[in-house]
Amino acid sequence: MGQAKKMLMEQEEQELTQNEFTEFFERLLVREYITNLNISGIAKHLTTKGYDSLSKDQLRVLQDFTAQFREKYECSQCYGTHMSGLLDYLEVLETGYCTICEIDRENYLRD
């Protein structure tokens, strides 16, 4: 990964709202996507006790997970240029496309 992309990802990570961060992990837990027991346990702690209850180490583990998730799931059409938050990556996980590209694709197929 290039330095510029890494810096951008770190900046985006800092700008995430606590609610979006929590909702992201709630949705992953419901879908049973997280297979690592350590990460799953921390995510459950986040969703039940809240963002502020996480230690710095726990937060770092979840931030590392989200960085890897972002690298792994990239929109197959725009390659991430339309994606602004973690919840956009869940759309890519399910459909292969971000929300904007999925709408464009549906409109194209409809026409």
C-alpha angles and dihedrals in degrees: 000000000000122000093242092053091046091051091047091050091049091050091049090049091056092049094054115114117238090238094055091047091051094044091050091057093042090057093046091051092049090051089046089230096141108083099170106095094210093053091042091053093050090047090052089049089052094050096046103036101026140244095286092058092066120103119228090256093050091048091050091052091053092044090052089050092052091048090053091045091054091051093049099046114052127156108263092218109040096020091228102310092120095044116103107163145025094262089062088063091058088059089053090049090056104036108013090241135084117242095264094047091045090056090047090049093049091049091049092050091046092052 
